[in-house]
Amino acid sequence: MTEPTSTSTPSAGAGPGRVLVIIPTYNESENIDTIVGRLRRSVPSAEVLVADDNSPDGTGLMADAIASRDPSVHVLHRLGKEGLGAAYLAGFQWGLERGYDVLVEMDADGSHQPEQLPKLLDALGPKNARKADLVLGSRWVRGGRVVNWPKSREVLSRGGNLWTRVALGVPLKDATGGFRVFDRATLLGIGLDDVASAGYCFQVDLVWRALKAGFRVVEVPITFVERQYGDSKMSQRIVVEALLLTTAWGVRHRAEQVRGLVRRRQGELT
Ligand SMILES: Nc1nc2c(ncn2[C@@H]2O[C@H](COP(=O)(O)OP(=O)(O)O[C@H]3O[C@H](CO)[C@@H](O)[C@H](O)[C@@H]3O)[C@@H](O)[C@H]2O)c(=O)[nH]1
């Protein structure tokens, strides 16, 4: 693990502040060089943290080699595969401890295009005058799209987002996507210590927490391009986790709403 340098810090106030892009990896040896290179060219001031879960294909070692040539690239070596959510939580902690102002989630496989990161950072706004607290790269708002996705993935994603709106009342088109930009204060304000979701449900969990805490969440259209190399880690277990957890949260949420309504009615009657 290497320490961040201060050389890439943008001028105070004008830009978004110190940006750390966290890239979780598990068996991404075919993608890691390309994605880090694209990212460094697209947003040269941003630093990168590769959070690798001891990938058997040597992704972590490849990331070390990149980091040895580029002081803006850091590597967090984790013991084993614990899911995307756990890798991001470790990455957030790493970045918050080191004082980054903006923390970004981005896949390693090229499905999130680094060339679109500047417009997500623009939507967050400058460090001293944020326009939003959390920016979501959205496939399902007007202008957003997916390229080369099988119909089954589109149905799963659209269905998952519909379920999120119905069960949790989340007023967003794409609460499950994983290309996002967090202001530091948002991550500090949503209680990361008790996040239990490990798989992709983690994405819904964080958005929902941000909305409940009153943070401004905005969606910006992106083009999501299905990976060319390597495999998705999406599994039945991940889908079941998402369904069970969102259902449990939804039931609790609706019960709280009903209790609130009853309390208000009782107050009106007395
Ligand atoms: N460290 C670590 N990284 C992981 C793990 N599982 C997946 N990743 C990494 O997380 C990124 C996304 O994983 P994929 O398996 O390629 O994701 P996907 O199926 O295309 O899902 C994407 O879309 C979902 C919504 O449709 C998103 O919810 C998800 O975050 C991701 O962006 C990749 O960089 C992958 O290596 C893990 O257990 N540990």
The ligand as an SDF file (V2000), in Angstrom:
LIG
                    3D

 39 42  0  0  0  0  0  0  0  0999 V2000
  -12.4490   -6.6070   -4.8570 N   0  0  0  0  0  0  0  0  0  0  0  0
  -13.5130   -7.1710   -5.3870 C   0  0  0  0  0  0  0  0  0  0  0  0
  -13.9950   -6.7070   -6.5630 N   0  0  0  0  0  0  0  0  0  0  0  0
  -15.0910   -7.2950   -7.0740 C   0  0  0  0  0  0  0  0  0  0  0  0
  -15.7800   -8.3560   -6.4450 C   0  0  0  0  0  0  0  0  0  0  0  0
  -16.8460   -8.6940   -7.2150 N   0  0  0  0  0  0  0  0  0  0  0  0
  -16.8240   -7.8760   -8.2870 C   0  0  0  0  0  0  0  0  0  0  0  0
  -15.7550   -7.0310   -8.2050 N   0  0  0  0  0  0  0  0  0  0  0  0
  -15.3290   -5.9840   -9.1320 C   0  0  0  0  0  0  0  0  0  0  0  0
  -16.3980   -5.0620   -9.2320 O   0  0  0  0  0  0  0  0  0  0  0  0
  -16.5010   -4.5690  -10.5490 C   0  0  0  0  0  0  0  0  0  0  0  0
  -17.8960   -4.9090  -11.1010 C   0  0  0  0  0  0  0  0  0  0  0  0
  -18.0480   -6.3010  -11.1290 O   0  0  0  0  0  0  0  0  0  0  0  0
  -18.8020   -7.0760  -12.3230 P   0  0  0  0  0  0  0  0  0  0  0  0
  -18.9720   -8.4640  -11.8830 O   0  0  0  0  0  0  0  0  0  0  0  0
  -18.1670   -6.7930  -13.6210 O   0  0  0  0  0  0  0  0  0  0  0  0
  -20.1380   -6.2720  -12.2650 O   0  0  0  0  0  0  0  0  0  0  0  0
  -21.4000   -6.3150  -13.1960 P   0  0  0  0  0  0  0  0  0  0  0  0
  -22.0240   -7.6240  -13.1150 O   0  0  0  0  0  0  0  0  0  0  0  0
  -21.1240   -5.7450  -14.5550 O   0  0  0  0  0  0  0  0  0  0  0  0
  -22.2700   -5.2580  -12.3520 O   0  0  0  0  0  0  0  0  0  0  0  0
  -22.1610   -3.8540  -12.5450 C   0  0  0  0  0  0  0  0  0  0  0  0
  -23.4600   -3.3940  -12.7410 O   0  0  0  0  0  0  0  0  0  0  0  0
  -24.3240   -3.5530  -11.5860 C   0  0  0  0  0  0  0  0  0  0  0  0
  -25.6890   -3.0370  -11.9140 C   0  0  0  0  0  0  0  0  0  0  0  0
  -26.1380   -3.5040  -13.0990 O   0  0  0  0  0  0  0  0  0  0  0  0
  -23.8040   -2.7470  -10.4420 C   0  0  0  0  0  0  0  0  0  0  0  0
  -24.6430   -2.8920   -9.2940 O   0  0  0  0  0  0  0  0  0  0  0  0
  -22.4000   -3.2000  -10.0900 C   0  0  0  0  0  0  0  0  0  0  0  0
  -21.8720   -2.3130   -9.0890 O   0  0  0  0  0  0  0  0  0  0  0  0
  -21.5110   -3.1630  -11.3260 C   0  0  0  0  0  0  0  0  0  0  0  0
  -21.2950   -1.8030  -11.6580 O   0  0  0  0  0  0  0  0  0  0  0  0
  -15.3630   -5.2160  -11.3470 C   0  0  0  0  0  0  0  0  0  0  0  0
  -14.2890   -4.3390  -11.3590 O   0  0  0  0  0  0  0  0  0  0  0  0
  -15.0740   -6.4740  -10.5480 C   0  0  0  0  0  0  0  0  0  0  0  0
  -13.7610   -6.9510  -10.7160 O   0  0  0  0  0  0  0  0  0  0  0  0
  -15.2500   -8.8410   -5.2050 C   0  0  0  0  0  0  0  0  0  0  0  0
  -15.7490   -9.7710   -4.5770 O   0  0  0  0  0  0  0  0  0  0  0  0
  -14.1410   -8.2050   -4.7270 N   0  0  0  0  0  0  0  0  0  0  0  0
  1  2  1  0
  2  3  2  0
  2 39  1  0
  3  4  1  0
  4  5  2  0
  4  8  1  0
  5  6  1  0
  5 37  1  0
  6  7  2  0
  7  8  1  0
  8  9  1  0
  9 10  1  0
  9 35  1  0
 10 11  1  0
 11 12  1  0
 11 33  1  0
 12 13  1  0
 13 14  1  0
 14 15  2  0
 14 16  1  0
 14 17  1  0
 17 18  1  0
 18 19  2  0
 18 20  1  0
 18 21  1  0
 21 22  1  0
 22 23  1  0
 22 31  1  0
 23 24  1  0
 24 25  1  0
 24 27  1  0
 25 26  1  0
 27 28  1  0
 27 29  1  0
 29 30  1  0
 29 31  1  0
 31 32  1  0
 33 34  1  0
 33 35  1  0
 35 36  1  0
 37 38  2  0
 37 39  1  0
M  END
$$$$
